[in-house]
Amino acid sequence: MPKGSMTLIDEARAESLYGAMGPGVEVSGGSAANTAAGVASFGARAGFVGLVRQDGLGTVFAHDIRAAGVAYATPAAGEGPATARCLILVTPDGERTMNTYLGAAQNLTPAQIDDAVVASAGITYLEGYLWDPPAAKQAFLKAAEIAHGAGRQVALSLSDA
């Protein structure tokens, strides 16, 4: 893995890297989730629509985002890919190398988009990493259509691969 890069990995690689890593710090996050938590920390109303699996990381994520003051009501998936994770390796010089497994997040579907939640949001923020998976792309398009139909703004993050 090239130092300082971000690489999308599959579940097997995520498990292999995790097993090979030394002690680390586990923190819930993700670009869109971190943005929502930041908005909530300033006292504004924030919500998050995203898919996790009914697994350990999914349970912790759901708890942590709600504890940050973010509304989160998307039911966890009972089957399919594990909850997403990003394994970030930091070298002594402070350079970070990210290994990202999109997991369950990439299976977000249009049916999981709550029309009322999106229509009431001042800004609907869409995570660029989920633009490519077909189901998530359809969910994005639905959310953008709802937001625009309600006269709301839509923002799309720029993400690398």
Contact map, one row per residue, 1 for C-alpha under 8 A:
11101010000000000000000000000000000000000000000000000000000000000000000000000000000000000000000010000000000000000000000000000000000000000000000000000000000000000
11111000000000000000000000000000000000000000000000000000000000000000000000000000000000000000000010000000000000000000000000000000000000000000000000000000000000000
11111000000000000000000000000000000000000000000000000000000000000000000000000000000000000000001110000000000000000000000000000000000000000000000000000000000000000
01111100000000000000000000000000000000000000000000000000000000000000000000000000000000000000001111000000000000000000000000000000000000000000000000000000000000000
11111110000000000000000000000000000000000000000000000000000000000000000000000000000000000000000111000000000000000000000000000000000000000000000000000000000000000
00011111000000000000000000000000000000000000000000000000000000000000000000000000000000000000000011110000000000000000000000000000000000000000000000000000000000011
10001111100000000000000000000000000000000000000000000000000000000000000000000000000000000000000001110000000000000000000000000000000000000000000000000000000000001
00000111110000000000000000000000000000000000000000000000000000000000000000000000000000000000000000111100000000000000000000000000000000000000000000000000000000001
00000011111011000000000000000000000000000000000000000000000000000000000000000000000000000000000000111100000000000000000000000000000000000000000000000000000000000
00000001111111000000000000000000000000000000000000000000000000000000000000000000000000000000000000001110000000000000000000000000000000000000000000000000000000000
00000000111111100000000000000000000000000000000000000000000000000000000000000000110000000000000000001010000000000000000000000000000000000000000000000000000000000
00000000011111110000000000000000000000000000000000000000000000000000000000000000000000000000000000000000000000000000000000000000000000000000000000000000000000000
00000000111111111000000000000000000000000000000000000000000000000000000000000000000000000000000000000000000000000000000000000000000000000000000000000000000000000
00000000111111111100000000000000000000000000000000000000000000000000000000000000000010100000000000111000000000000000000000000000000000000000000000000000000000000
00000000001111111110000000000000000000000000000000000000000000000000000000000000000000000000000000000000000000000000000000000000000000000000000000000000000000000
00000000000111111111000000000000000000000000000000000000000000000000000000000000000000000000000000000000000000000000000000000000000000000000000000000000000000000
00000000000011111111100000000000000000000000000000000000000000000000000000000000000000100000000000000000000000000000000000000000000000000000000000000000000000000
00000000000001111111100000000000000000000000000000000000000000000000000000000000000000100000000000000000000000000000000000000000000000000000000000000000000000000
00000000000000111111100000000000000000000000000000000000000000000000000000000000000000000000000000000000000000000000000000000000000000000000000000000000000000000
00000000000000011111110000000000000000000000000000000000000000000000000000000000000000000000000000000000000000000000000000000000000000000000000000000000000000000
00000000000000001111111100000000000000000000000000000000000000000000000000000000000000000000000000000000000000000000000000000000000000000000000000000000000000000
00000000000000000001111100000000000000000000000000000000000000000000000000000000000000000000000000000000000000000000000000000000000000000000000000000000000000000
00000000000000000000111110000000000000000000000000000000000000000000000000000000000000000000000000000000000000000000000000000000000000000000000000000000000000000
00000000000000000000111111000000000000000000000000000000000000000000000000000000000000000000000000000000000000000000000000000000000000000000000000000000000000000
00000000000000000000001111100000000000000000000000000000000000000000000000000000000000000000000000000000000000000000000000000000000000000000000000000000000000000
00000000000000000000000111110000000000000000000000000000000000000000000000000000000000000000000000000000000000000000000000000000000000000000000000000000000000000
00000000000000000000000011111000000000000000000000000000000000000000000000000000000000000000000000000000000000000000000000000000000000000000000000000000000000000
00000000000000000000000001111100000000000000000000000000000110011000000000000000000000000000000000000000000000000000000000000000000000000000000000000000000000000
00000000000000000000000000111110110000000000000000000000000010000000000000000000000000000000000000000000000000000000000000000000000000000000000000000000000000000
00000000000000000000000000011111110000000000000000000000000000000000000000000000000000000000000000000000000000000000000000000000000000000000000000000000000000000
00000000000000000000000000001111111000000000000000000000000000000000000000000000000000000000000000000000000000000000000000000010000000000000000000000000000000000
00000000000000000000000000000111111100000000000100000000000000000000000000000000000000000000000000000000000000000000000000001110000000000000000000000000000000000
00000000000000000000000000001111111110000000000100000000000000001000000000000000000000000000000000000000000000000000000000000000000000000000000000000000000000000
00000000000000000000000000001111111111000000000000000000000000000000000000000000000000000000000000000000000000000000000000000000000000000000000000000000000000000
00000000000000000000000000000011111111100000000000000000000000000000000000000000000000000000000000000000000000000000000000000000000000000000000000000000000000000
00000000000000000000000000000001111111110000011100000000000000000000010000000000000000000000000000000000000000000000000000000000000000000000000000000000000000000
00000000000000000000000000000000111111111000010000000000000000001001110000000000000000000000000000000000000000000000000000000000000000000000000000000000000000000
00000000000000000000000000000000011111111100000000000000000000000000000000000000000000000000000000000000000000000000000000000000000000000000000000000000000000000
00000000000000000000000000000000001111111111110000000000000000000000000000000000000000000000000000000000000000000000000000000000000000000000000000000000000000000
00000000000000000000000000000000000111111111110000000000000000000001110000000000000000000000000000000000000000000000000000000000000000000000000000000000000000000
00000000000000000000000000000000000011111111000000000000000000000001100000000000000000000000000000000000000000000000000000000000000000000000000000000000000000000
00000000000000000000000000000000000001111111000000000000000000000000000000000000000000000000000000000000000000000000000000000000000000000000000000000000000000000
00000000000000000000000000000000000000111111100000000000000000000000000000000000000000000000000000000000000000000000000000000000000000000000000000000000000000000
00000000000000000000000000000000000000111111110000000000000000000000000000000000000000000000000000000000000000000000000000000000000000000000000000000000000000000
00000000000000000000000000000000000000110011111000000000000000000000010000000000000000000000000000000000000000000000000000000000000000000000000000000000000000000
00000000000000000000000000000000000110110001111100000000000000000000111000000000000000000000000000000000000000000000000000000000000000000000000000000000000000000
00000000000000000000000000000000000100000000111110000000000000000000011100000000000000000000000000000000000000000000000000000000000000000000000000000000000000000
00000000000000000000000000000001100100000000011111000000000000000000011110000000000000000000000000000000000000000000000000000000000000000000000000000000000000000
00000000000000000000000000000000000000000000001111100000000000000000000111000000000000000000000000000000000000011000000000000000000000000000000000000000000000000
00000000000000000000000000000000000000000000000111110000000000000000000001000000000000000000000000000000100100000000000000000000000000000000000000000000000000000
00000000000000000000000000000000000000000000000011111000000000000000000001111000001000000000000000000001111100000000000000000000000000000000000000000000000000000
00000000000000000000000000000000000000000000000001111100010000000000000000011000011100000000000000000011100000000000000000000000000000000000000000000000000000000
00000000000000000000000000000000000000000000000000111110110000000000000000011111111000000000000000000001000000000000000000000000000000000000000000000000000000000
00000000000000000000000000000000000000000000000000011111011000000000000000011110001000000000000000000000000000000000000000000000000000000000000000000000000000000
00000000000000000000000000000000000000000000000000001111111000000000000000000000011000000000000000000000000000000000000000000000000000000000000000000000000000000
00000000000000000000000000000000000000000000000000000111111100000000000000000000000000000000000000000000000000000000000000000000000000000000000000000000000000000
00000000000000000000000000000000000000000000000000001011111110000000000000000000001000000000000000000000000000000000000000000000000000000000000000000000000000000
00000000000000000000000000000000000000000000000000011111111111000000000000010000001000000000000000000000000000000000000000000000000000000000000000000000000000000
00000000000000000000000000000000000000000000000000000111111111100000000000000000000000000000000000000000000000000000000000000000000000000000000000000000000000000
00000000000000000000000000010000000000000000000000000001111111110000000000000000000000000000000000000000000000000000000000000000000000000000000000000000000000000
00000000000000000000000000011000000000000000000000000000111111111000000000000000000000000000000000000000000000000000000000000000000000000000000000000000000000000
00000000000000000000000000000000000000000000000000000000011111111100000100000000000000000000000000000000000000000000000000000000000000000000000000000000000000000
00000000000000000000000000000000000000000000000000000000001111111110000000000000000000000000000000000000000000000000000000000000000000000000000000000000000000000
00000000000000000000000000010000000000000000000000000000000111111111000000000000000000000000000000000000000000000000000000000000000000000000000000000000000000000
00000000000000000000000000010000100010000000000000000000000011111111111100000000000000000000000000000000000000000000000000000000000000000000000000000000000000000
00000000000000000000000000000000000000000000000000000000000001111111111100000000000000000000000000000000000000000000000000000000000000000000000000000000000000000
00000000000000000000000000000000000000000000000000000000000000111111110000000000000000000000000000000000000000000000000000000000000000000000000000000000000000000
00000000000000000000000000000000000010011000000000000000000000011111110000000000000000000000000000000000000000000000000000000000000000000000000000000000000000000
00000000000000000000000000000000000010011000010000000000000000001111111000000000000000000000000000000000000000000000000000000000000000000000000000000000000000000
00000000000000000000000000000000000110010000111100000000000000001111111100000000000000000000000000000000000000000000000000000000000000000000000000000000000000000
00000000000000000000000000000000000000000000011100000000000000001100111110000000000000000000000000000000000000000000000000000000000000000000000000000000000000000
00000000000000000000000000000000000000000000001110000000000001001100011111000000000000000000000000000000000000000000000000000000000000000000000000000000000000000
00000000000000000000000000000000000000000000000110000000000000000000001111100000000000000000000000000000000000000000000000000000000000000000000000000000000000000
00000000000000000000000000000000000000000000000011100000000000000000000111110000000000000000000000000000000000010000000000000000000000000000000000000000000000000
00000000000000000000000000000000000000000000000000100000000000000000000011111000000000000000000000000000000000000000000000000000000000000000000000000000000000000
00000000000000000000000000000000000000000000000000111100010000000000000001111100000000000000000000000000000000000000000000000000000000000000000000000000000000000
00000000000000000000000000000000000000000000000000111100000000000000000000111111000000000000000000000001000000000000000000000000000000000000000000000000000000000
00000000000000000000000000000000000000000000000000001100000000000000000000011111000000000000000000000000000000000000000000000000000000000000000000000000000000000
00000000000000000000000000000000000000000000000000001100000000000000000000001111100000000000000000000000000000000000000000000000000000000000000000000000000000000
00000000000000000000000000000000000000000000000000001000000000000000000000001111110000000000000000000001000000000000000000000000000000000000000000000000000000000
00000000001000000000000000000000000000000000000000001000000000000000000000000011111000000000000000000011000000000000000000000000000000000000000000000000000000000
00000000001000000000000000000000000000000000000000011010000000000000000000000001111100000000000000000011000000000000000000000000000000000000000000000000000000000
00000000000000000000000000000000000000000000000000111110110000000000000000000000111110000000000000000111100000000000000000000000000000000000000000000000000000000
00000000000000000000000000000000000000000000000000010000000000000000000000000000011111000000000000011111100000000000000000000000000000000000000000000000000000000
00000000000001000000000000000000000000000000000000000000000000000000000000000000001111100000000000011110000000000000000000000000000000000000000000000000000000000
00000000000000000000000000000000000000000000000000000000000000000000000000000000000111110000000001111000000000000000000000000000000000000000000000000000000000000
00000000000001001100000000000000000000000000000000000000000000000000000000000000000011111000000001110000000000000000000000000000000000000000000000000000000000000
00000000000000000000000000000000000000000000000000000000000000000000000000000000000001111100000111100000000000000000000000000000000000000000000000000000000000000
00000000000000000000000000000000000000000000000000000000000000000000000000000000000000111110000111000000000000000000000000000000000000000000000000000000000000000
00000000000000000000000000000000000000000000000000000000000000000000000000000000000000011111111110000000000000000000000000000000000000000000000000000000000000000
00000000000000000000000000000000000000000000000000000000000000000000000000000000000000001111111100000000000000000000000000000000000000000000000000000000000000000
00000000000000000000000000000000000000000000000000000000000000000000000000000000000000000111111000000000000000000000000000000000000000000000000000000000000000000
00000000000000000000000000000000000000000000000000000000000000000000000000000000000000000111111000000000000000000000000000000000000000000000000000000000000000000
00000000000000000000000000000000000000000000000000000000000000000000000000000000000000000111111100000000000000000000000000000000000000000000000000000000000000000
00110000000000000000000000000000000000000000000000000000000000000000000000000000000000000111111110000000000000000000000000000000000000000000000000000000000000000
00111000000000000000000000000000000000000000000000000000000000000000000000000000000000011110011111000000000000000000000000000000000000000000000000000000000000000
11111100000000000000000000000000000000000000000000000000000000000000000000000000000000011100001111100000000000000000000000000000000000000000000000000000000000000
00011110000000000000000000000000000000000000000000000000000000000000000000000000000001111000000111110000000000000000000000000000000000000000000000000000000000000
00000111100001000000000000000000000000000000000000000000000000000000000000000000000001110000000011111000000000000000000000000000000000000000000000000000000000000
00000111100001000000000000000000000000000000000000000000000000000000000000000000000111100000000001111100000000000000000000000000000000000000000000000000000000000
00000001111001000000000000000000000000000000000000000000000000000000000000000000000111000000000000111110000000000000000000000000000000000000000000000000000000000
00000001110000000000000000000000000000000000000000000000000000000000000000000000001110000000000000011111110000000000000000000000000000000000000000000000000000000
00000000011000000000000000000000000000000000000000010000000000000000000000000000111110000000000000001111111000000000000000000000000000000000000000000000000000000
00000000000000000000000000000000000000000000000000111000000000000000000000001001111100000000000000000111111100000000000000000000000000000000000000000000000000000
00000000000000000000000000000000000000000000000001110000000000000000000000000000001100000000000000000111111100000000000000000000010000010000000000000000000000000
00000000000000000000000000000000000000000000000000100000000000000000000000000000000000000000000000000111111100000000000000000000010010110000000000000000000000000
00000000000000000000000000000000000000000000000000100000000000000000000000000000000000000000000000000011111110000000000000000000000010110000000000000000000000000
00000000000000000000000000000000000000000000000001100000000000000000000000000000000000000000000000000001111111010000000000000000000000110010000000000000000000000
00000000000000000000000000000000000000000000000000000000000000000000000000000000000000000000000000000000001111111000000000000000000000110110000000000000000000000
00000000000000000000000000000000000000000000000000000000000000000000000000000000000000000000000000000000000111111000000000000000000000110111011000000000000000000
00000000000000000000000000000000000000000000000000000000000000000000000000000000000000000000000000000000000011111100000000000000000000000010000000000000000000000
00000000000000000000000000000000000000000000000010000000000000000000000001000000000000000000000000000000000111111100000000000000000000000010000000000000000000000
00000000000000000000000000000000000000000000000010000000000000000000000000000000000000000000000000000000000011111110010000000000000000000010011000000000000000000
00000000000000000000000000000000000000000000000000000000000000000000000000000000000000000000000000000000000000111111110000000000000000000000000000000000000000000
00000000000000000000000000000000000000000000000000000000000000000000000000000000000000000000000000000000000000001111111000000000000000000000001001000000000000000
00000000000000000000000000000000000000000000000000000000000000000000000000000000000000000000000000000000000000000111111100000000000000000000000000000000000000000
00000000000000000000000000000000000000000000000000000000000000000000000000000000000000000000000000000000000000000111111110000000000000000000000000000000000000000
00000000000000000000000000000000000000000000000000000000000000000000000000000000000000000000000000000000000000001111111110010000000000000000001001100000000000000
00000000000000000000000000000000000000000000000000000000000000000000000000000000000000000000000000000000000000000011111110000000000000000000000001101101000000000
00000000000000000000000000000000000000000000000000000000000000000000000000000000000000000000000000000000000000000001111111000000000000000000000000000100000000000
00000000000000000000000000000000000000000000000000000000000000000000000000000000000000000000000000000000000000000000111111110000000000000000000000100001000000000
00000000000000000000000000000000000000000000000000000000000000000000000000000000000000000000000000000000000000000000000111110000000000000000000000000001100000000
00000000000000000000000000000000000000000000000000000000000000000000000000000000000000000000000000000000000000000000000011111000000000000000000000100001111000000
00000000000000000000000000000000000000000000000000000000000000000000000000000000000000000000000000000000000000000000010011111100000000000000001100100001111000000
00000000000000000000000000000001000000000000000000000000000000000000000000000000000000000000000000000000000000000000000000111110000000000000000000000000011110000
00000000000000000000000000000001000000000000000000000000000000000000000000000000000000000000000000000000000000000000000000011111000000000001000000000000011110000
00000000000000000000000000000011000000000000000000000000000000000000000000000000000000000000000000000000000000000000000000001111111000000000000000000000000111100
00000000000000000000000000000000000000000000000000000000000000000000000000000000000000000000000000000000000000000000000000000111111000000000000000000000000111100
00000000000000000000000000000000000000000000000000000000000000000000000000000000000000000000000000000000000000000000000000000011111100000000000000000000000001111
00000000000000000000000000000000000000000000000000000000000000000000000000000000000000000000000000000000110000000000000000000011111110011000000000000000000000000
00000000000000000000000000000000000000000000000000000000000000000000000000000000000000000000000000000000000000000000000000000011111111011001000000000000000000000
00000000000000000000000000000000000000000000000000000000000000000000000000000000000000000000000000000000000000000000000000000000111111011000000000000000000000000
00000000000000000000000000000000000000000000000000000000000000000000000000000000000000000000000000000000011000000000000000000000011111111000000000000000000000000
00000000000000000000000000000000000000000000000000000000000000000000000000000000000000000000000000000000000000000000000000000000001111111100000000000000000000000
00000000000000000000000000000000000000000000000000000000000000000000000000000000000000000000000000000000011111000000000000000000000011111110000000000000000000000
00000000000000000000000000000000000000000000000000000000000000000000000000000000000000000000000000000000111111000000000000000000011111111111000000000000000000000
00000000000000000000000000000000000000000000000000000000000000000000000000000000000000000000000000000000000000000000000000000000011111111111100000000000000000000
00000000000000000000000000000000000000000000000000000000000000000000000000000000000000000000000000000000000011000000000000000000000001111111110000000000000000000
00000000000000000000000000000000000000000000000000000000000000000000000000000000000000000000000000000000000111111000000000000000000000111111111000000000000000000
00000000000000000000000000000000000000000000000000000000000000000000000000000000000000000000000000000000000001000000000000000100001000011111111100000000000000000
00000000000000000000000000000000000000000000000000000000000000000000000000000000000000000000000000000000000000000000000000000000000000001111111110000000000000000
00000000000000000000000000000000000000000000000000000000000000000000000000000000000000000000000000000000000001001000000000000000000000000111111111000000000000000
00000000000000000000000000000000000000000000000000000000000000000000000000000000000000000000000000000000000001001010010000010000000000000011111111100000000000000
00000000000000000000000000000000000000000000000000000000000000000000000000000000000000000000000000000000000000000000000000010000000000000001111111110000010000000
00000000000000000000000000000000000000000000000000000000000000000000000000000000000000000000000000000000000000000000000000000000000000000000111111111000000000000
00000000000000000000000000000000000000000000000000000000000000000000000000000000000000000000000000000000000000000010011000000000000000000000011111111100000000000
00000000000000000000000000000000000000000000000000000000000000000000000000000000000000000000000000000000000000000000011010110000000000000000001111111111110000000
00000000000000000000000000000000000000000000000000000000000000000000000000000000000000000000000000000000000000000000000000000000000000000000000111111111110000000
00000000000000000000000000000000000000000000000000000000000000000000000000000000000000000000000000000000000000000000001000000000000000000000000011111111000000000
00000000000000000000000000000000000000000000000000000000000000000000000000000000000000000000000000000000000000000000001100000000000000000000000001111111000000000
00000000000000000000000000000000000000000000000000000000000000000000000000000000000000000000000000000000000000000000000000000000000000000000000000111111100000000
00000000000000000000000000000000000000000000000000000000000000000000000000000000000000000000000000000000000000000000001011110000000000000000000000111111110000000
00000000000000000000000000000000000000000000000000000000000000000000000000000000000000000000000000000000000000000000000001110000000000000000000000110011111000000
00000000000000000000000000000000000000000000000000000000000000000000000000000000000000000000000000000000000000000000000000111100000000000000000100110001111100000
00000000000000000000000000000000000000000000000000000000000000000000000000000000000000000000000000000000000000000000000000111100000000000000000000000000111110000
00000000000000000000000000000000000000000000000000000000000000000000000000000000000000000000000000000000000000000000000000001111000000000000000000000000011111000
00000000000000000000000000000000000000000000000000000000000000000000000000000000000000000000000000000000000000000000000000001111000000000000000000000000001111100
00000000000000000000000000000000000000000000000000000000000000000000000000000000000000000000000000000000000000000000000000000011100000000000000000000000000111110
00000000000000000000000000000000000000000000000000000000000000000000000000000000000000000000000000000000000000000000000000000011100000000000000000000000000011111
00000100000000000000000000000000000000000000000000000000000000000000000000000000000000000000000000000000000000000000000000000000100000000000000000000000000001111
00000111000000000000000000000000000000000000000000000000000000000000000000000000000000000000000000000000000000000000000000000000100000000000000000000000000000111
